[in-house]
Amino acid sequence: MGKLRNTEIDVIHGNADEVLADLQNELGVNEVLLGDAISDKYLKDWSGKRGTMPLALLLPRSTDEVSKALAVCHSHQWPVVPQGGLTGLAGGAVPSESAVVISLERMCGVEEVDSASATITLLAGTPLQAAQEAAQEAGFFFALDLGARGSCQVGGNIATNAGGNRVIRYGMARDLVLGLEVVLADGTVLPMLNKMVKNNAGPDLKGLFIGTEGTMGIITRAVLRLHAEVTGANTALIALPDFDAVVKLLRYAQKRLSGLVSAYEVMWADYYQSATTVDGIRAPLVADYPVYVLMDMQSAEPEENTERFYAVLEHAMEEGWMLDAAIAKSHSDAEDFWALRDSVAEMLNSYAPTINFDVSFPISKIGECVERLRRVMVDEFPDIHAMYFGHVGDGNLHIVVGPLPDDNQQTERALEDAFYEVTRDLGGSVSAEHGIGTHKKPYLAHSRNKAEIDLIKRMKQALDSQGILNPGKIID
Amino acid sequence: MGKLRNTEIDVIHGNADEVLADLQNELGVNEVLLGDAISDKYLKDWSGKRGTMPLALLLPRSTDEVSKALAVCHSHQWPVVPQGGLTGLAGGAVPSESAVVISLERMCGVEEVDSASATITLLAGTPLQAAQEAAQEAGFFFALDLGARGSCQVGGNIATNAGGNRVIRYGMARDLVLGLEVVLADGTVLPMLNKMVKNNAGPDLKGLFIGTEGTMGIITRAVLRLHAEVTGANTALIALPDFDAVVKLLRYAQKRLSGLVSAYEVMWADYYQSATTVDGIRAPLVADYPVYVLMDMQSAEPEENTERFYAVLEHAMEEGWMLDAAIAKSHSDAEDFWALRDSVAEMLNSYAPTINFDVSFPISKIGECVERLRRVMVDEFPDIHAMYFGHVGDGNLHIVVGPLPDDNQQTERALEDAFYEVTRDLGGSVSAEHGIGTHKKPYLAHSRNKAEIDLIKRMKQALDSQGILNPGKIID
């Protein structure tokens, strides 16, 4: 194949045949998959973005194999793309041209639940749902949860600092990680499998690999915190007059319920109206209120908490923050409420093709943000529908915009430009939980200034001087 | 003064007179304190460790002044020691020879409490207690708390990733930081004053400055999370048969109380017996039980929680985990229980000179650890007393050992060698919350391997290529 000059980064000058020969020599001929042996699934993520054919696909079974593979690629300055469950939405794990893809899928399994320490130790390729189930079997709760739970891998969740439904109470993936085993670009293994909540023996190195999307090292094992088991939830769907009331209710509920609010999902009227037209979706409240909140409070004894949960709603009614509410009387009721929030998939079909924003703001700015974005839509995109919702307890706003006209991505780009301009102006983030990958790279500078981006480059240089790890992702 | 060859690091080759002239030029002659104008308080921390006389002391009033000072020192390759409230116990802020000391004490004050976003923004030199009070005035709870609250500064708390009394529920300082403004070694200002819980727009850069003890940059401002206000606590002092029961009660209480346990302080009999002999200390339980736990559960409505708190203790009695308990009937009772835990200061006097360990372990290993350390004491130091206690809910064990013989630190070194050997063998950390500074530098390799220490050095090189920031701290 001869010399390759990679189009995305220009530091790659290795020889493909030599790379393959060395990989086969280190790992075994059958362990280096080529050409037709590489299934199409490794070429794309859930955003639909397709990459290009990799030079080879590796499915290592051990940290040692990951280390050997990286040492080979490092010695040849050859690009490597690490992959988890490929459920990302930012293109972060999609193969770049002629890269060696390392999928962690065979490094799968829970190695230990330490009940005394409340920790779980697992291989990076373990599906999130398997981790949740292992925790539950041991009488604990593994707090990370997101729609892709059956397909995504915990290593990928950590590499992308996944968020999801329970961040308001338990934090992001970052907040659950106690220890990591990581392989650096040159093959060096960092066995940092710490189990302690308190450990100030020098800098926190694991943070270098959390949320850096595989650009600083490959995560092969993790130790994660387990939380106390919850057995159910008190759940209500609440109609409110405006965003100011949304914030007041949030702060009051957090105080009255001692921080036990486990979800605080906001749906503006445009979202709620669309959601309730989806087949099979019940509308527990009429659709003409300005804004709706789905609030729940998980605990070990939901029945014991019913009275205080009601007291919050009564107070909200007295204060005028709440216009109406439906309280779940059963698990089935709660599922109906959640179906409203989870009907996004159907809405994406109804309004296809869509563009889906995942931004975050200081909570104090979200009301203003939605108003400004609505004006943008009315003024500049009057024929396109926008639906606002999100995990507002964490500052995270999602917006589905569609259907887009068939104009060769021109409208998509114009919408992104307009929305991210508002994001920048209000001190928000262009990516709340999905990461940067390749899709949001053009807008990274809206949320990070030059000094920060320079520092990211310095870190990258320090950890991966050859630039082989996931080149072209996050930064150029 | 001419050329200086620093004894701790050998990269400093600047000219002291030029450094002073440039600092005076940039900041003003009166802003560069010299000789007798430098109070003795800047020479030592709470460990009692004394440093050497600095070249100059700076008390900047703004980020811009910090930036100018660092730019000067960087250009001359001159060492800089950042200082907060100087309450550290590891020597991390003690001046090294001829360094320029930058104290943040004048950069003091809460700039904003954003009630909607539940954040507080403050200058780094703000005392912890002032932050707590500002949060309380706004109807929130600032969860970081430690004995030095009146003297320590929030910037120092962040730079050392402080722990303290409430980590079991709210995490370390790291877990409370949303945003930082930091000045890099060369004077570059990073204005990363993020307010969002969710922000995945590229790598988390603030983590580079949390717990790195001023070796990577100087923190000048911070945005921190506020939690829901608590108005009181349910508190009990509990006697247990063994460490196994301590763990079982912890896990049960966390589940039954939905993770609301706010303190779980363990005192072994040797500690409890000594504490109850301190003048003015009441002994709510007799002193011949093997181990004691002080457990509390903070909330907005403590009275409402009394029944479930009792239910935990009743279950513990039935299961045989609890031998006896005293339950606080009033705030005064609770204060009496906490006085037992806080009597450490008096015990340090009674057993002076002492050596005080701050180590952490996987919770599953703590029982074994205490047994091994006790054998070490009996076999090798039969005439010295050791008292075991700690924030065991976080894996953090404190041990006061004394009185030490007057043998020129020989016994101290022998004790450290023996205790840290056990720490290493059981996968523990030589510093749970106090940091490494200079005191624990000889033992860093007991908790971090060569690849990790190499990576710390690479990070240091990337962020501070001249090695001017707090040289000789954490690593050489």
Chai-1 contact restraints between the chains, C-beta under 6 A:
chainA,res_idxA,chainB,res_idxB,connection_type,confidence,min_distance_angstrom,max_distance_angstrom,comment,restraint_id
A,D114,B,S364,contact,1.0,0.0,6.0,A-B,restraint_1
A,A116,B,V247,contact,1.0,0.0,6.0,A-B,restraint_2
A,A116,B,I363,contact,1.0,0.0,6.0,A-B,restraint_3
A,A116,B,S364,contact,1.0,0.0,6.0,A-B,restraint_4
A,S117,B,P362,contact,1.0,0.0,6.0,A-B,restraint_5
A,S117,B,I363,contact,1.0,0.0,6.0,A-B,restraint_6
A,S117,B,S364,contact,1.0,0.0,6.0,A-B,restraint_7
A,N161,B,N200,contact,1.0,0.0,6.0,A-B,restraint_8
A,G163,B,K198,contact,1.0,0.0,6.0,A-B,restraint_9
A,T188,B,A451,contact,1.0,0.0,6.0,A-B,restraint_10
A,L190,B,A451,contact,1.0,0.0,6.0,A-B,restraint_11
A,K195,B,P362,contact,1.0,0.0,6.0,A-B,restraint_12
A,M196,B,S360,contact,1.0,0.0,6.0,A-B,restraint_13
A,M196,B,G395,contact,1.0,0.0,6.0,A-B,restraint_14
A,M196,B,S429,contact,1.0,0.0,6.0,A-B,restraint_15
A,V197,B,D394,contact,1.0,0.0,6.0,A-B,restraint_16
A,V197,B,G395,contact,1.0,0.0,6.0,A-B,restraint_17
A,K198,B,G163,contact,1.0,0.0,6.0,A-B,restraint_18
A,K198,B,S360,contact,1.0,0.0,6.0,A-B,restraint_19
A,K198,B,D394,contact,1.0,0.0,6.0,A-B,restraint_20
A,K198,B,G395,contact,1.0,0.0,6.0,A-B,restraint_21
A,K198,B,N396,contact,1.0,0.0,6.0,A-B,restraint_22
A,K198,B,A432,contact,1.0,0.0,6.0,A-B,restraint_23
A,K198,B,E433,contact,1.0,0.0,6.0,A-B,restraint_24
A,N199,B,S360,contact,1.0,0.0,6.0,A-B,restraint_25
A,N199,B,S429,contact,1.0,0.0,6.0,A-B,restraint_26
A,N200,B,N161,contact,1.0,0.0,6.0,A-B,restraint_27
A,N200,B,G211,contact,1.0,0.0,6.0,A-B,restraint_28
A,N200,B,S431,contact,1.0,0.0,6.0,A-B,restraint_29
A,N200,B,E433,contact,1.0,0.0,6.0,A-B,restraint_30
A,N200,B,G435,contact,1.0,0.0,6.0,A-B,restraint_31
A,A201,B,S429,contact,1.0,0.0,6.0,A-B,restraint_32
A,A201,B,V430,contact,1.0,0.0,6.0,A-B,restraint_33
A,A201,B,S431,contact,1.0,0.0,6.0,A-B,restraint_34
A,A201,B,S447,contact,1.0,0.0,6.0,A-B,restraint_35
A,G202,B,I436,contact,1.0,0.0,6.0,A-B,restraint_36
A,G202,B,L444,contact,1.0,0.0,6.0,A-B,restraint_37
A,G202,B,R448,contact,1.0,0.0,6.0,A-B,restraint_38
A,G202,B,I456,contact,1.0,0.0,6.0,A-B,restraint_39
A,G202,B,I474,contact,1.0,0.0,6.0,A-B,restraint_40
A,P203,B,T212,contact,1.0,0.0,6.0,A-B,restraint_41
A,P203,B,I456,contact,1.0,0.0,6.0,A-B,restraint_42
A,D204,B,G211,contact,1.0,0.0,6.0,A-B,restraint_43
A,L205,B,E452,contact,1.0,0.0,6.0,A-B,restraint_44
A,L205,B,L455,contact,1.0,0.0,6.0,A-B,restraint_45
A,G207,B,G207,contact,1.0,0.0,6.0,A-B,restraint_46
A,G211,B,N200,contact,1.0,0.0,6.0,A-B,restraint_47
A,G211,B,D204,contact,1.0,0.0,6.0,A-B,restraint_48
A,T212,B,P203,contact,1.0,0.0,6.0,A-B,restraint_49
A,A228,B,Q254,contact,1.0,0.0,6.0,A-B,restraint_50
A,A228,B,K255,contact,1.0,0.0,6.0,A-B,restraint_51
A,A228,B,G259,contact,1.0,0.0,6.0,A-B,restraint_52
A,E229,B,K255,contact,1.0,0.0,6.0,A-B,restraint_53
A,V247,B,A116,contact,1.0,0.0,6.0,A-B,restraint_54
A,Q254,B,A228,contact,1.0,0.0,6.0,A-B,restraint_55
A,K255,B,A228,contact,1.0,0.0,6.0,A-B,restraint_56
A,K255,B,E229,contact,1.0,0.0,6.0,A-B,restraint_57
A,K255,B,A300,contact,1.0,0.0,6.0,A-B,restraint_58
A,R256,B,A300,contact,1.0,0.0,6.0,A-B,restraint_59
A,S258,B,L260,contact,1.0,0.0,6.0,A-B,restraint_60
A,S258,B,S299,contact,1.0,0.0,6.0,A-B,restraint_61
A,S258,B,A300,contact,1.0,0.0,6.0,A-B,restraint_62
A,G259,B,A228,contact,1.0,0.0,6.0,A-B,restraint_63
A,L260,B,S258,contact,1.0,0.0,6.0,A-B,restraint_64
A,S299,B,S258,contact,1.0,0.0,6.0,A-B,restraint_65
A,A300,B,K255,contact,1.0,0.0,6.0,A-B,restraint_66
A,A300,B,R256,contact,1.0,0.0,6.0,A-B,restraint_67
A,A300,B,S258,contact,1.0,0.0,6.0,A-B,restraint_68
A,S360,B,M196,contact,1.0,0.0,6.0,A-B,restraint_69
A,S360,B,K198,contact,1.0,0.0,6.0,A-B,restraint_70
A,S360,B,N199,contact,1.0,0.0,6.0,A-B,restraint_71
A,P362,B,S117,contact,1.0,0.0,6.0,A-B,restraint_72
A,P362,B,K195,contact,1.0,0.0,6.0,A-B,restraint_73
A,I363,B,A116,contact,1.0,0.0,6.0,A-B,restraint_74
A,I363,B,S117,contact,1.0,0.0,6.0,A-B,restraint_75
A,S364,B,D114,contact,1.0,0.0,6.0,A-B,restraint_76
A,S364,B,A116,contact,1.0,0.0,6.0,A-B,restraint_77
A,S364,B,S117,contact,1.0,0.0,6.0,A-B,restraint_78
A,D394,B,V197,contact,1.0,0.0,6.0,A-B,restraint_79
A,D394,B,K198,contact,1.0,0.0,6.0,A-B,restraint_80
A,G395,B,M196,contact,1.0,0.0,6.0,A-B,restraint_81
A,G395,B,V197,contact,1.0,0.0,6.0,A-B,restraint_82
A,G395,B,K198,contact,1.0,0.0,6.0,A-B,restraint_83
A,N396,B,K198,contact,1.0,0.0,6.0,A-B,restraint_84
A,S429,B,M196,contact,1.0,0.0,6.0,A-B,restraint_85
A,S429,B,N199,contact,1.0,0.0,6.0,A-B,restraint_86
A,S429,B,A201,contact,1.0,0.0,6.0,A-B,restraint_87
A,V430,B,A201,contact,1.0,0.0,6.0,A-B,restraint_88
A,S431,B,N200,contact,1.0,0.0,6.0,A-B,restraint_89
A,S431,B,A201,contact,1.0,0.0,6.0,A-B,restraint_90
A,A432,B,K198,contact,1.0,0.0,6.0,A-B,restraint_91
A,E433,B,K198,contact,1.0,0.0,6.0,A-B,restraint_92
A,E433,B,N200,contact,1.0,0.0,6.0,A-B,restraint_93
A,G435,B,N200,contact,1.0,0.0,6.0,A-B,restraint_94
A,I436,B,G202,contact,1.0,0.0,6.0,A-B,restraint_95
A,L444,B,G202,contact,1.0,0.0,6.0,A-B,restraint_96
A,S447,B,A201,contact,1.0,0.0,6.0,A-B,restraint_97
A,R448,B,G202,contact,1.0,0.0,6.0,A-B,restraint_98
A,A451,B,T188,contact,1.0,0.0,6.0,A-B,restraint_99
A,A451,B,L190,contact,1.0,0.0,6.0,A-B,restraint_100
A,E452,B,L205,contact,1.0,0.0,6.0,A-B,restraint_101
A,L455,B,L205,contact,1.0,0.0,6.0,A-B,restraint_102
A,I456,B,G202,contact,1.0,0.0,6.0,A-B,restraint_103
A,I456,B,P203,contact,1.0,0.0,6.0,A-B,restraint_104
A,R458,B,A462,contact,1.0,0.0,6.0,A-B,restraint_105
A,A462,B,R458,contact,1.0,0.0,6.0,A-B,restraint_106
A,A462,B,A462,contact,1.0,0.0,6.0,A-B,restraint_107
A,I474,B,G202,contact,1.0,0.0,6.0,A-B,restraint_108
